Amino acid sequence: MKIATYIITGIALIILIFNVTKIDVEAPLENDSYTAVITSIAAGCAILIATLVRVVRKIDRLANK
């Protein structure tokens, strides 16, 4: 599970970086830029969720000792 969270985080980070480069700063909520913004937010959420899963599993291991 630990390796899976790192893989998910890596893929989400690549997607996040790619989509941030596609955002038009002057009109971020129009056409393809809107899709890039939404996908960047989704990738950020995926990174956050994977990090939370790692932290919760670490806390669970420490609590069971």
N, CA, C and O atoms as a GROMACS GRO file, in nm:
protein
  260
    1MET      N    1   0.082  -0.119   0.000
    1MET     CA    2   0.000   0.000   0.000
    1MET      C    3   0.087   0.126   0.000
    1MET      O    4   0.052   0.227  -0.061
    2LYS      N    5   0.200   0.118   0.069
    2LYS     CA    6   0.288   0.233   0.076
    2LYS      C    7   0.343   0.267  -0.064
    2LYS      O    8   0.350   0.384  -0.101
    3ILE      N    9   0.381   0.165  -0.139
    3ILE     CA   10   0.434   0.188  -0.273
    3ILE      C   11   0.325   0.245  -0.365
    3ILE      O   12   0.352   0.332  -0.447
    4ALA      N   13   0.203   0.195  -0.349
    4ALA     CA   14   0.092   0.243  -0.432
    4ALA      C   15   0.065   0.392  -0.408
    4ALA      O   16   0.037   0.465  -0.503
    5THR      N   17   0.074   0.436  -0.284
    5THR     CA   18   0.050   0.578  -0.256
    5THR      C   19   0.160   0.665  -0.317
    5THR      O   20   0.133   0.776  -0.363
    6TYR      N   21   0.283   0.614  -0.317
    6TYR     CA   22   0.391   0.690  -0.380
    6TYR      C   23   0.374   0.695  -0.532
    6TYR      O   24   0.400   0.798  -0.594
    7ILE      N   25   0.330   0.585  -0.591
    7ILE     CA   26   0.306   0.583  -0.736
    7ILE      C   27   0.192   0.679  -0.773
    7ILE      O   28   0.204   0.755  -0.869
    8ILE      N   29   0.084   0.676  -0.696
    8ILE     CA   30  -0.029   0.766  -0.721
    8ILE      C   31   0.015   0.912  -0.706
    8ILE      O   32  -0.024   0.997  -0.786
    9THR      N   33   0.094   0.939  -0.603
    9THR     CA   34   0.144   1.075  -0.582
    9THR      C   35   0.231   1.120  -0.700
    9THR      O   36   0.220   1.233  -0.745
   10GLY      N   37   0.318   1.032  -0.748
   10GLY     CA   38   0.404   1.066  -0.861
   10GLY      C   39   0.327   1.094  -0.988
   10GLY      O   40   0.353   1.193  -1.057
   11ILE      N   41   0.230   1.009  -1.018
   11ILE     CA   42   0.148   1.029  -1.138
   11ILE      C   43   0.068   1.159  -1.126
   11ILE      O   44   0.059   1.236  -1.222
   12ALA      N   45   0.010   1.182  -1.009
   12ALA     CA   46  -0.068   1.305  -0.988
   12ALA      C   47   0.021   1.429  -0.999
   12ALA      O   48  -0.022   1.532  -1.051
   13LEU      N   49   0.144   1.420  -0.952
   13LEU     CA   50   0.236   1.533  -0.961
   13LEU      C   51   0.271   1.563  -1.107
   13LEU      O   52   0.279   1.680  -1.146
   14ILE      N   53   0.292   1.459  -1.186
   14ILE     CA   54   0.320   1.478  -1.329
   14ILE      C   55   0.200   1.544  -1.398
   14ILE      O   56   0.217   1.636  -1.477
   15ILE      N   57   0.080   1.495  -1.368
   15ILE     CA   58  -0.041   1.553  -1.426
   15ILE      C   59  -0.058   1.698  -1.383
   15ILE      O   60  -0.096   1.783  -1.463
   16LEU      N   61  -0.030   1.725  -1.256
   16LEU     CA   62  -0.043   1.862  -1.204
   16LEU      C   63   0.053   1.957  -1.276
   16LEU      O   64   0.012   2.064  -1.320
   17ILE      N   65   0.178   1.917  -1.289
   17ILE     CA   66   0.277   2.003  -1.356
   17ILE      C   67   0.240   2.025  -1.502
   17ILE      O   68   0.249   2.136  -1.553
   18PHE      N   69   0.198   1.918  -1.569
   18PHE     CA   70   0.159   1.931  -1.710
   18PHE      C   71   0.043   2.029  -1.727
   18PHE      O   72   0.046   2.114  -1.816
   19ASN      N   73  -0.059   2.018  -1.642
   19ASN     CA   74  -0.177   2.102  -1.657
   19ASN      C   75  -0.153   2.246  -1.615
   19ASN      O   76  -0.215   2.338  -1.669
   20VAL      N   77  -0.065   2.267  -1.518
   20VAL     CA   78  -0.034   2.405  -1.479
   20VAL      C   79   0.032   2.479  -1.595
   20VAL      O   80   0.012   2.599  -1.610
   21THR      N   81   0.109   2.408  -1.676
   21THR     CA   82   0.172   2.473  -1.792
   21THR      C   83   0.070   2.506  -1.900
   21THR      O   84   0.096   2.592  -1.984
   22LYS      N   85  -0.046   2.441  -1.900
   22LYS     CA   86  -0.149   2.464  -2.001
   22LYS      C   87  -0.248   2.575  -1.964
   22LYS      O   88  -0.331   2.614  -2.046
   23ILE      N   89  -0.239   2.626  -1.842
   23ILE     CA   90  -0.333   2.730  -1.797
   23ILE      C   91  -0.292   2.865  -1.855
   23ILE      O   92  -0.178   2.907  -1.844
   24ASP      N   93  -0.390   2.931  -1.918
   24ASP     CA   94  -0.370   3.066  -1.971
   24ASP      C   95  -0.394   3.164  -1.856
   24ASP      O   96  -0.504   3.169  -1.801
   25VAL      N   97  -0.293   3.239  -1.820
   25VAL     CA   98  -0.301   3.328  -1.704
   25VAL      C   99  -0.402   3.441  -1.726
   25VAL      O  100  -0.466   3.485  -1.632
   26GLU      N  101  -0.415   3.486  -1.848
   26GLU     CA  102  -0.506   3.598  -1.876
   26GLU      C  103  -0.652   3.556  -1.877
   26GLU      O  104  -0.739   3.638  -1.846
   27ALA      N  105  -0.682   3.430  -1.911
   27ALA     CA  106  -0.820   3.381  -1.915
   27ALA      C  107  -0.823   3.237  -1.862
   27ALA      O  108  -0.839   3.143  -1.940
   28PRO      N  109  -0.809   3.220  -1.730
   28PRO     CA  110  -0.797   3.084  -1.676
   28PRO      C  111  -0.926   3.003  -1.679
   28PRO      O  112  -0.921   2.881  -1.661
   29LEU      N  113  -1.040   3.066  -1.700
   29LEU     CA  114  -1.165   2.991  -1.698
   29LEU      C  115  -1.233   2.986  -1.834
   29LEU      O  116  -1.356   2.985  -1.843
   30GLU      N  117  -1.154   2.984  -1.940
   30GLU     CA  118  -1.209   2.976  -2.075
   30GLU      C  119  -1.142   2.862  -2.154
   30GLU      O  120  -1.022   2.842  -2.145
   31ASN      N  121  -1.223   2.790  -2.230
   31ASN     CA  122  -1.180   2.685  -2.324
   31ASN      C  123  -1.093   2.578  -2.258
   31ASN      O  124  -1.130   2.523  -2.155
   32ASP      N  125  -0.977   2.549  -2.319
   32ASP     CA  126  -0.888   2.443  -2.270
   32ASP      C  127  -0.826   2.477  -2.135
   32ASP      O  128  -0.792   2.388  -2.058
   33SER      N  129  -0.813   2.604  -2.108
   33SER     CA  130  -0.756   2.646  -1.981
   33SER      C  131  -0.846   2.606  -1.864
   33SER      O  132  -0.796   2.573  -1.756
   34TYR      N  133  -0.975   2.608  -1.884
   34TYR     CA  134  -1.071   2.567  -1.780
   34TYR      C  135  -1.051   2.420  -1.746
   34TYR      O  136  -1.050   2.382  -1.629
   35THR      N  137  -1.034   2.337  -1.847
   35THR     CA  138  -1.009   2.195  -1.825
   35THR      C  139  -0.878   2.175  -1.749
   35THR      O  140  -0.870   2.089  -1.661
   36ALA      N  141  -0.777   2.252  -1.782
   36ALA     CA  142  -0.648   2.241  -1.714
   36ALA      C  143  -0.660   2.281  -1.566
   36ALA      O  144  -0.597   2.219  -1.480
   37VAL      N  145  -0.741   2.382  -1.538
   37VAL     CA  146  -0.760   2.424  -1.399
   37VAL      C  147  -0.830   2.314  -1.320
   37VAL      O  148  -0.787   2.280  -1.209
   38ILE      N  149  -0.937   2.258  -1.375
   38ILE     CA  150  -1.012   2.154  -1.305
   38ILE      C  151  -0.924   2.031  -1.283
   38ILE      O  152  -0.926   1.972  -1.175
   39THR      N  153  -0.847   1.992  -1.384
   39THR     CA  154  -0.761   1.875  -1.372
   39THR      C  155  -0.647   1.900  -1.273
   39THR      O  156  -0.605   1.808  -1.203
   40SER      N  157  -0.598   2.022  -1.267
   40SER     CA  158  -0.494   2.056  -1.170
   40SER      C  159  -0.548   2.046  -1.027
   40SER      O  160  -0.479   1.996  -0.938
   41ILE      N  161  -0.668   2.092  -1.007
   41ILE     CA  162  -0.731   2.081  -0.874
   41ILE      C  163  -0.751   1.934  -0.837
   41ILE      O  164  -0.726   1.895  -0.723
   42ALA      N  165  -0.795   1.853  -0.933
   42ALA     CA  166  -0.815   1.710  -0.908
   42ALA      C  167  -0.683   1.641  -0.875
   42ALA      O  168  -0.678   1.555  -0.786
   43ALA      N  169  -0.577   1.677  -0.944
   43ALA     CA  170  -0.446   1.618  -0.917
   43ALA      C  171  -0.397   1.658  -0.778
   43ALA      O  172  -0.338   1.577  -0.706
   44GLY      N  173  -0.420   1.783  -0.741
   44GLY     CA  174  -0.384   1.827  -0.606
   44GLY      C  175  -0.459   1.751  -0.499
   44GLY      O  176  -0.403   1.716  -0.395
   45CYS      N  177  -0.586   1.725  -0.524
   45CYS     CA  178  -0.666   1.646  -0.430
   45CYS      C  179  -0.615   1.504  -0.420
   45CYS      O  180  -0.613   1.447  -0.311
   46ALA      N  181  -0.575   1.446  -0.532
   46ALA     CA  182  -0.522   1.309  -0.531
   46ALA      C  183  -0.392   1.302  -0.450
   46ALA      O  184  -0.370   1.206  -0.376
   47ILE      N  185  -0.308   1.402  -0.462
   47ILE     CA  186  -0.184   1.408  -0.384
   47ILE      C  187  -0.217   1.419  -0.236
   47ILE      O  188  -0.156   1.351  -0.153
   48LEU      N  189  -0.312   1.504  -0.202
   48LEU     CA  190  -0.352   1.522  -0.063
   48LEU      C  191  -0.409   1.393  -0.004
   48LEU      O  192  -0.374   1.356   0.108
   49ILE      N  193  -0.494   1.325  -0.078
   49ILE     CA  194  -0.554   1.201  -0.030
   49ILE      C  195  -0.448   1.093  -0.010
   49ILE      O  196  -0.450   1.022   0.091
   50ALA      N  197  -0.357   1.079  -0.105
   50ALA     CA  198  -0.251   0.979  -0.092
   50ALA      C  199  -0.162   1.008   0.028
   50ALA      O  200  -0.120   0.916   0.099
   51THR      N  201  -0.133   1.134   0.052
   51THR     CA  202  -0.053   1.172   0.168
   51THR      C  203  -0.127   1.143   0.297
   51THR      O  204  -0.068   1.095   0.393
   52LEU      N  205  -0.256   1.172   0.300
   52LEU     CA  206  -0.335   1.143   0.419
   52LEU      C  207  -0.341   0.993   0.448
   52LEU      O  208  -0.335   0.952   0.564
   53VAL      N  209  -0.353   0.912   0.344
   53VAL     CA  210  -0.355   0.767   0.364
   53VAL      C  211  -0.223   0.721   0.425
   53VAL      O  212  -0.223   0.638   0.516
   54ARG      N  213  -0.111   0.775   0.377
   54ARG     CA  214   0.019   0.738   0.433
   54ARG      C  215   0.030   0.778   0.580
   54ARG      O  216   0.078   0.700   0.662
   55VAL      N  217  -0.016   0.898   0.613
   55VAL     CA  218  -0.008   0.946   0.751
   55VAL      C  219  -0.099   0.863   0.843
   55VAL      O  220  -0.059   0.827   0.954
   56VAL      N  221  -0.219   0.833   0.798
   56VAL     CA  222  -0.312   0.754   0.879
   56VAL      C  223  -0.257   0.615   0.905
   56VAL      O  224  -0.268   0.563   1.017
   57ARG      N  225  -0.197   0.553   0.804
   57ARG     CA  226  -0.140   0.419   0.823
   57ARG      C  227  -0.022   0.424   0.919
   57ARG      O  228  -0.003   0.330   0.997
   58LYS      N  229   0.058   0.530   0.914
   58LYS     CA  230   0.169   0.544   1.008
   58LYS      C  231   0.119   0.563   1.150
   58LYS      O  232   0.174   0.504   1.243
   59ILE      N  233   0.017   0.644   1.168
   59ILE     CA  234  -0.043   0.663   1.300
   59ILE      C  235  -0.102   0.532   1.351
   59ILE      O  236  -0.089   0.501   1.470
   60ASP      N  237  -0.166   0.457   1.264
   60ASP     CA  238  -0.224   0.329   1.302
   60ASP      C  239  -0.116   0.231   1.349
   60ASP      O  240  -0.134   0.160   1.448
   61ARG      N  241  -0.005   0.229   1.278
   61ARG     CA  242   0.106   0.141   1.319
   61ARG      C  243   0.161   0.182   1.454
   61ARG      O  244   0.192   0.096   1.537
   62LEU      N  245   0.174   0.312   1.479
   62LEU     CA  246   0.228   0.360   1.606
   62LEU      C  247   0.129   0.336   1.722
   62LEU      O  248   0.171   0.310   1.835
   63ALA      N  249   0.002   0.344   1.693
   63ALA     CA  250  -0.099   0.325   1.797
   63ALA      C  251  -0.112   0.179   1.837
   63ALA      O  252  -0.150   0.149   1.951
   64ASN      N  253  -0.081   0.087   1.747
   64ASN     CA  254  -0.094  -0.055   1.776
   64ASN      C  255   0.025  -0.113   1.851
   64ASN      O  256   0.018  -0.227   1.896
   65LYS      N  257   0.132  -0.039   1.865
   65LYS     CA  258   0.251  -0.089   1.938
   65LYS      C  259   0.235  -0.082   2.086
   65LYS      O  260   0.326  -0.120   2.160
   0.00000   0.00000   0.00000
